[in-house]
Amino acid sequence: MASAARGGILARLIPCLAALGALVLLLASAAPAAAAPASLLEPRRQAWPQWTLPAPLERPGRRDLHYPDWFAGSWEVLSSDGSSYQVDFLRDGRGRVVGDRAGNAAAVGAALLADQLRSVSDDPRNPNRQLARLAGPGGSTVELESTVVGRRTETPAVELFLADELSLQVVHGAGEPAVSRVETLSRFELLDPDHITAQQWQARYPSPALGLSARAKRGEQLTLSLVRAEPEPDRAS
């Protein structure tokens, strides 16, 4: 597989679980007479694959993606692309559920790329930046740098969670860096405490050097089934 192709495959995964890719679960607390806020992500989902930029996302800064409490623990994932792997969701220092970004990306990458994926590491100063190293031509190393530059999350119901992330992808190898943007919208539904189903919609855009406004070049849709492998260690019965 050519280095650009490998970079493209892993770029699809890192934002997802990476790949897989939200705020702590919030229960609606508005007064009964108040109207529920309009969703921005449902219209976005319905418009796929005819996505364009700019998207209705906010800059995350150095804030991590926070998931609902029911994500906490380890999950066995079966993807509609035929791959399977395990992902982990942990609690940060403030008790919020976050994904093990590097570990999850490495698990997904290993399922698809085997030993072509050499390593995945997080930026210790920014949870939204990650570096993956892949085997390149002639024993060289190709580096895929991924930074989340846009994010929005919604919790329309206790058992539903939507997250949309836009990542800037830079592939470093021989020659000039290859730059692109990848958007991944995920919709998770809790079926019961041990089962989650998910759908993911993804699109790739050209480099922002060609303009901040852009039309999706190509898209992909996946269905995921998550079955609990292990509960949270500190909450196991």
N, C-alpha and C positions, 0 to 999 in steps of 0.2 A: 504494500500500500504506500502510495506517495505520502510525503510528509504533510502536504497541505490537506490531503484527505484525512489523515490521522488527526490533524489538528481540528478539522471540521467535525469529526465524530465526537471527539472529546469536548469540543466547544458546545455541542448540543447537550452534553450531560452535566457539565459543571454547574450551570445555573439551576438545573432541575433538582439534582440530588447532591446533585450537587445538587443529579441529578439530578436533583430531585430536588424553584427552585421552590414569615408573616408575623403580625402583632400577636401578643398574648390574647387568648380567647376572651372576648368581651361580651357580656350579656347585655342585651338592649335594656336601657334604663330610662328611656324617654317617657314622658307622661303619656297616658293613653290617647290624648287628643292630638299629640304631635305626629306629624307624618314621618315615616321612615325615610332616611336619606336615600336618594336615588343611587342605584348601582352604576359604577363606571366600567366595571369589569365584565358584567354580563353582556352589554352591547359590544364590548371589545371581542368577547368570545364569539358572538354571533357573526361578527364581521370577518372572522378568519376564513380563508387565507388572504383576504384583501386588506391587509393591515398597512398602515402608513405611519410614519413618524412626522411630528412628535406624538407620543403616546400620552395618555392621562396618568403619568407617573410622577412621583416626587423623588428628589435626590435623597438617597439614604445616608449620605455622609459616612460615618463609621458605625452606624447602628446596624446590628445584625437582624436577620430575618427571624422573627419570633412566631412559633407555632402554638396552636391550642394545646392545652394540657393533655388531651387524649393522644397526642403523638409520642409522649415520653416513653422510652424503652427501645427495644430492638425489633426490627421487622424484616421478614422475608418477603422479597418483592419478586413478582413475576410480571414481566413486561410483554406487551403485544408484539414486540420485535423479536421475541423468543429468548431474551436474556433473563437471567435470574441472579439475585445477589442479596446481601443483607445490608440494611442501613440502620443507623443509630441516631436517636434524638436524646439529647442530654439537657440538664439544667445548668444555666450559667450561675454566676455568683449571686444573682438576685432572684434565683428560683424560676426564671423564665425558660421555656423549652426552646432549644436551638438545635439545628442539625450539626452533626459531626461532619463539617463540610469536606475537609481533606479525606477523612476516612470513607465517607460515602462516595465521593468522587473517585477515589482509588478502587472501591469495590465495583462501581459501575464500569470504570475504565478497564479493570482486569477482566470483567465478564465479556467485554466486546473486543479488547485489544490484546489480551493475554500479556506476554512478556514485552510487547512493544511499548507498554506504559512502564516507565522506569520509576517515577515517583510523583507524588502530589503533595504540596505544602501550602499552608495558609500563611498570610502575612500576619505576624503577631501584633502588628500595630493597627491592622484594619481587617475585620472579619469579612469584608466584601471583596477582598483581593486574594487571588489564588494563583499559584504557578504549578503547571504540570510539565513534566519532562518526558519526552517520547523518543524512541529510537529513530534516528534519521538515517539517510543514505550513508553507506560506507562506515558505519559505526559511529556516526556523529549523533549529536543530541539536538532535538528540536524542542523549543520551549513555547508553551502556550500560556500566556498571561491573560487572566480573566478578571475584570473589575466590574462589579455591579454599579451602574450609574443611574438607575431609575428603579423605583419599586412602588407598588400599591398593594394593599391587602384589604380584604373584606370578609366579614363573618355574617352572612345573611341569616343564619340559623345556628343553634348550638352545635349541630352535627355537620355543618357545612363550613368550608374554609376555602377562599380563593386568594391566590398570590400571583402577581405579575412582576417579572423582573426583566430589565434590559441590561445586558452586559456588553462591555467593550472587550473584544477579543483581539489580541495581538500575538501573531505567530512569529517567533524569532528563530531564524535558521540561516542558511546560506542566502546571501542577497538581502534585499530590502525587507523589512518587516511587513507582513500581510495583516491588514487591519480590517475588521468587520464588526458588526453589532448583531447580537442575538437576543431575541425576546422570547421568553417562555412564560405562558399563562397556565397555571395549574388550578384544577378544581378538585378538592378532596372532600369525600363524604364518609363519615363514620357510620358503618353499618351496625356494628356492635363493638364492645370494648376490645375485641381481638381482631377486627377486620375493618380495613379502610379500602375504599375504591377511589381511583383517581383517573382523571383525564388531563392530558397536557397538550397544548397547542404551541407550536414554535414557528418562528419566522426569522430569516436572516436578512440583514440589510447591509448595504455597502458602507465603506469607511465614512466617518463624519467629515473627513477632509473633502469629500465630494458634496457636502452640504448636510446640515442638520435635518432638513426635511428629506424623507426618503420613502420609497415604496418597497415592500417586501420582495426579495428576489426569489425566494422559495420557502416552502413551509413543510411541516411534518406534524402528525398527530399520533399520540401514543395513549394506550390504556394501561393502567397499572393496578395490580391487586396486591395489597399489603396484608400479610398475616402475622400477627404478633409472635415473635420468637421468644422474647424475654421481657418481663415487666421491668419497671425501674428498680434497680437494686435496693434502694432505700424505701421502696413502697411495696415490695413483694410481700405477699401474705404468708 
